[in-house]
Amino acid sequence: MFTDKRRTGDTGIRRVVLAQAALIPAGVLVGSLAVDFETGIAVGYGVLVALAVSLVLWRRERQAMRHPEWDQHRLFRLFIVTGAERLAVLVALLAVGMAILRLSPLPQLLGLLGAQLAWLTAARR
């Protein structure tokens, strides 16, 4: 869950967050050009959901890095809590997008899936 720092002080999770943030306008543009503007907004919202989930992980990673004295039990508990938080954020934001904002589910999930491919940028290094 927690990656080591690279020479630049950049972690894999931070690279994923930056890649997902850069994908938001690209997703809106591709969805808008492919179908219509409403679809573009749904794709962009899906990418935004993936970004929010990754931000939860990044925040917890930074918290753990600030506390090198934490033992393995405390870090494991943080790992479990972070997983539950990420799932709650994912379900809540997808529910808001589908039920309240009335965005189309398929483009929203395609945007989410496309943004999750940003994890390949972290695995590349």
Rosetta blueprint (number, residue, H / E / L):
1 M L
2 F L
3 T L
4 D L
5 K L
6 R L
7 R L
8 T L
9 G L
10 D L
11 T L
12 G H
13 I H
14 R H
15 R H
16 V H
17 V H
18 L H
19 A H
20 Q H
21 A H
22 A H
23 L H
24 I H
25 P H
26 A H
27 G H
28 V H
29 L H
30 V H
31 G H
32 S H
33 L H
34 A H
35 V L
36 D L
37 F H
38 E H
39 T H
40 G H
41 I H
42 A H
43 V H
44 G H
45 Y H
46 G H
47 V H
48 L H
49 V H
50 A H
51 L H
52 A H
53 V H
54 S H
55 L H
56 V H
57 L H
58 W H
59 R H
60 R H
61 E H
62 R H
63 Q H
64 A H
65 M H
66 R L
67 H L
68 P L
69 E L
70 W L
71 D L
72 Q H
73 H H
74 R H
75 L H
76 F H
77 R H
78 L H
79 F H
80 I H
81 V H
82 T H
83 G H
84 A H
85 E H
86 R H
87 L H
88 A H
89 V H
90 L H
91 V H
92 A H
93 L H
94 L H
95 A H
96 V H
97 G H
98 M H
99 A H
100 I H
101 L L
102 R L
103 L L
104 S L
105 P H
106 L H
107 P H
108 Q H
109 L H
110 L H
111 G H
112 L H
113 L H
114 G H
115 A H
116 Q H
117 L L
118 A L
119 W H
120 L H
121 T H
122 A H
123 A H
124 R H
125 R L
